[in-house]
Amino acid sequence: MRGCIVVMVVAAMMPVCGLAQVENAPQTMTDSSKILPDGTAYVTRVVPVPKTISPEAQAILARVVSDAVSHPTIEQQRAGTDKWQAGAGEVSKELYPVNVAVATIAGVPVRVVTPLTIAPEKRNRVLINVHGGGFHVDSGSLTESIPIANLTGTKVISVLYRMAPEHPFPAAVDDTIAVYKEMLKTYPPKNIGIYGTSAGAFLTGEVTAKIKQLGLPMPGATGIFSGAGDFSVAGDSTAMYALDGLSGHLDVPKQYGGDLGSYAGSTDPKDPILSPLQGDLTGFPPTLFITSTRDLLLSGTTIMHRAYLRAGVDAELVVFEALPHAFWNSPKLPESKEADALMAKFFDTHLGK
């Protein structure tokens, strides 16, 4: 059984465990399932580690993550995430050399990530990143921006937007819109791209919807990397996968509760800015969607991609094999390098068109 994961789904869902975490696990197990009349599934699955991914990715899947419930304070979460992001950012800079500075644009703090050299034909374009982190920590302002700035040869402005629970929706949208308006004073809209991962992917769709509502010119392209666009429902994959895929603590999905619920606050989950899929997506810019098959937001990303297609938007979808949520935040992973290259190529192709 080494190299496999046993997945047990009971009622709506039970936590999923690495076999090493299952006490007295039987030496042999078989797949089984029982489906109730209402469709609720009781499932046991033995899931081998696929050989279709890199050895480095296989090692990530073999990590044992505790199923125990943890309740760190928001201060502890932010301190831990900031420490990790700083370290991962240094690794990213070693792989993708850039200059990083802190600034303020339209009253909003930002990181300005600049390639060591910018070709003349790329000086008149800019990318805006809205980082991930569940809307309450910064888990991407460096790791999401450094590779893309280097690979595209384009300046990236990473918005350090106000976060929940202190600042619920629409604070993050308002901050990003303020930065976008300021960029419009210098750059043609067709030369501006907006993108984000996880919470930042949610936010990218929300900001696009707000741009349309305000009657502002649309950016040249957007990137929605492991996200969703509807707070009124939770996708199927949230019942199967935690942040680390098939290991780690997982709660029964109840729409978008917890930290995401603190972001939504008292806003109606069907508000067309909070949940762009509840509104009109026509006229949205070309958009690249990226996810993976063990991503808790696999459903949300693919549902959103299909909605963009139905609205006539030029939308592309790339789904990686077996990896967990936002895997590209591990910069050395071969699949991360591939994902970053795809993101960069998309923006190189669409900006300025």
Residue pairs with C-beta under 8 A, 6 or more apart in sequence:
1 19
1 25
1 27
1 28
1 29
1 46
2 19
3 48
3 49
3 62
4 19
4 46
4 47
4 48
4 49
5 16
5 17
5 18
5 19
5 46
5 47
5 49
5 61
5 246
5 247
6 17
6 19
6 22
6 25
6 29
6 44
6 45
6 46
6 47
7 16
7 43
7 44
7 45
7 46
7 47
7 240
7 246
8 14
8 16
8 17
8 43
8 44
8 45
9 16
9 41
9 42
9 43
9 239
9 240
10 42
11 40
11 42
11 252
12 40
12 239
12 252
12 253
13 239
13 240
13 250
13 252
13 253
14 250
15 67
15 242
15 248
15 249
15 250
16 240
16 241
16 242
16 246
16 247
16 250
17 67
17 247
18 62
18 63
18 64
18 65
18 246
18 247
19 25
20 64
21 64
21 66
21 67
21 247
29 44
29 46
30 44
30 46
31 44
31 45
31 46
32 43
32 44
33 41
33 42
33 43
33 44
34 41
34 42
34 43
35 41
35 42
36 42
47 246
49 58
49 61
49 62
49 322
50 58
50 321
50 322
51 58
52 321
52 322
53 61
53 321
53 322
53 323
53 335
54 333
54 334
54 335
56 332
56 333
56 334
57 322
57 323
57 327
57 333
57 334
57 335
60 323
60 324
60 327
60 330
60 333
61 245
61 246
61 294
61 322
61 323
61 324
63 244
63 247
64 247
65 242
65 244
65 247
65 248
66 248
66 249
67 247
67 248
67 249
67 250
68 249
69 249
70 249
72 80
74 136
74 165
77 136
77 137
78 136
78 137
78 138
81 133
81 137
81 138
81 139
82 137
82 138
84 139
85 138
85 139
85 140
85 141
85 142
85 143
86 142
88 142
88 143
88 329
88 330
88 331
89 100
89 142
89 143
89 146
91 331
91 332
92 142
92 143
92 146
92 147
92 331
93 100
93 146
95 147
95 331
95 332
95 337
96 146
96 147
96 149
96 150
96 151
96 331
96 340
97 116
97 150
98 113
98 114
98 115
98 116
98 146
98 149
98 150
99 113
99 114
99 115
99 116
100 111
100 112
100 113
100 114
100 142
100 146
101 111
101 112
101 114
102 109
102 110
102 111
102 112
103 109
103 110
103 111
103 112
104 110
105 157
105 178
105 179
105 182
106 178
106 179
106 181
106 182
107 178
108 159
108 160
108 161
108 175
108 178
108 179
109 160
110 157
110 158
110 159
110 160
110 179
111 141
111 142
111 145
111 157
111 158
111 160
112 155
112 156
112 157
112 158
113 142
113 145
113 146
113 149
113 155
113 156
113 157
113 158
114 149
114 155
114 156
115 149
115 150
115 152
115 153
115 154
115 155
117 153
118 153
118 154
118 155
119 153
122 152
122 153
122 154
124 187
124 188
124 191
124 352
125 154
125 187
125 191
125 192
125 193
125 220
125 351
125 352
126 154
126 155
126 156
126 157
126 183
126 186
126 187
126 191
126 192
126 193
127 148
127 149
127 152
127 154
127 155
127 156
127 157
127 192
127 193
127 194
127 195
127 347
128 156
128 157
128 158
128 159
128 176
128 179
128 180
128 183
128 192
128 193
128 194
128 195
128 219
129 140
129 141
129 144
129 145
129 148
129 156
129 157
129 158
129 159
129 194
129 195
129 196
129 200
130 158
130 159
130 161
130 172
130 176
130 194
130 195
130 196
130 199
130 200
130 203
130 204
130 207
131 138
131 139
131 140
131 141
131 144
131 145
131 158
131 159
131 160
131 196
131 197
131 199
131 200
132 139
132 140
132 144
132 196
132 197
132 198
132 199
132 200
132 201
132 226
132 326
132 329
133 139
133 140
133 163
133 198
133 199
133 200
134 198
134 199
134 259
134 260
134 263
135 163
135 164
135 172
135 199
135 202
135 203
135 259
135 260
135 262
135 263
136 163
136 164
136 165
136 259
136 262
136 263
137 163
138 160
138 163
139 198
139 326
139 329
140 196
140 197
140 198
140 200
140 326
140 329
141 158
141 160
142 158
143 328
143 329
143 331
144 158
144 195
144 196
144 197
144 200
144 328
144 329
145 156
145 158
146 331
147 331
147 337
147 340
147 344
148 154
148 156
148 195
148 340
148 343
148 344
148 347
149 155
149 156
151 340
151 341
151 343
151 344
152 344
152 347
152 348
154 347
154 351
157 179
157 183
159 175
159 176
159 179
161 171
161 172
161 175
161 176
161 203
162 171
162 172
162 175
163 171
163 172
164 259
164 262
164 263
164 265
165 259
165 262
165 263
168 262
168 263
168 264
168 265
168 266
168 267
169 206
169 263
169 264
169 265
169 267
169 274
170 206
170 210
170 267
170 273
170 274
172 203
172 206
172 263
173 203
173 206
173 207
173 210
173 273
176 194
176 203
176 207
177 207
177 210
177 211
177 214
180 192
180 194
180 207
180 211
180 216
180 219
181 216
183 192
184 192
184 216
184 217
188 352
189 216
189 217
189 218
189 219
189 220
190 219
190 220
190 351
190 352
190 353
191 220
191 351
191 352
192 219
192 220
192 351
193 219
193 220
193 221
193 222
193 223
193 347
193 350
193 351
194 204
194 207
194 208
194 219
194 222
194 223
195 204
195 222
195 223
195 224
195 225
195 288
195 343
195 347
196 202
196 203
196 204
196 223
196 224
196 225
196 227
197 225
197 226
197 227
197 326
197 328
197 329
198 225
198 226
198 227
198 297
198 325
198 326
199 227
199 260
199 263
200 225
200 227
201 223
201 224
201 225
201 226
201 227
201 228
201 297
201 301
202 227
202 228
202 229
204 222
204 223
204 224
204 227
205 222
205 224
205 227
205 229
205 276
205 277
205 304
206 273
206 274
206 276
208 218
208 219
208 222
208 276
208 284
208 285
209 272
209 273
209 276
209 279
209 281
210 273
211 217
211 218
211 219
212 218
212 280
212 283
212 284
213 272
213 273
218 283
218 284
218 285
219 285
220 285
220 286
220 350
220 351
220 352
220 353
221 285
221 286
221 287
221 288
221 346
221 347
221 350
221 351
222 284
222 285
222 286
222 287
222 288
223 287
223 288
223 290
223 343
223 346
223 347
224 287
224 288
224 289
224 290
224 301
224 304
225 288
225 289
225 290
225 291
225 326
225 328
225 339
225 343
226 290
226 291
226 292
226 295
226 297
226 301
226 325
226 326
227 297
227 300
227 301
227 304
228 235
228 297
228 299
228 300
228 301
228 303
228 304
229 275
229 276
229 277
229 300
229 303
229 304
229 307
230 269
230 275
230 276
230 277
230 278
230 300
230 303
230 304
231 255
231 256
231 260
231 264
231 269
231 270
231 274
231 275
232 255
232 269
232 270
232 275
232 278
233 255
234 253
234 254
234 255
234 256
235 297
235 298
235 299
235 300
235 303
236 299
237 295
237 296
237 297
237 298
237 299
237 300
238 253
238 296
238 297
238 299
238 300
239 252
239 253
240 246
240 296
241 250
241 294
241 295
241 296
241 298
241 324
241 325
242 248
242 249
242 250
242 296
243 296
243 324
243 325
244 324
244 325
245 294
245 295
245 322
245 323
245 324
245 325
246 294
251 257
251 258
255 261
255 269
256 264
256 269
264 274
267 274
268 274
269 275
270 278
271 278
272 278
272 279
272 280
273 279
277 303
277 304
277 307
280 311
281 307
281 308
281 310
281 311
281 313
282 311
282 312
282 313
284 308
284 311
284 313
285 313
285 314
285 350
286 313
286 314
286 315
286 316
286 350
287 308
287 313
287 314
287 315
287 316
288 315
288 316
288 318
288 342
288 343
288 346
289 301
289 302
289 304
289 305
289 308
289 315
289 316
289 317
289 318
290 301
290 317
290 318
290 319
290 320
290 328
290 339
290 342
290 343
291 297
291 298
291 301
291 302
291 317
291 318
291 319
291 320
292 298
292 319
292 320
292 321
292 322
292 323
292 324
292 325
292 327
293 319
293 320
293 321
293 322
293 323
294 322
294 323
294 324
294 325
295 301
295 323
295 324
295 325
295 326
296 324
296 325
297 325
298 319
301 317
302 317
302 319
305 315
305 317
308 315
309 315
316 346
318 339
318 342
320 327
320 335
320 338
320 339
323 335
327 333
327 335
327 336
327 339
328 335
328 336
328 339
328 340
329 336
330 336
331 337
331 340
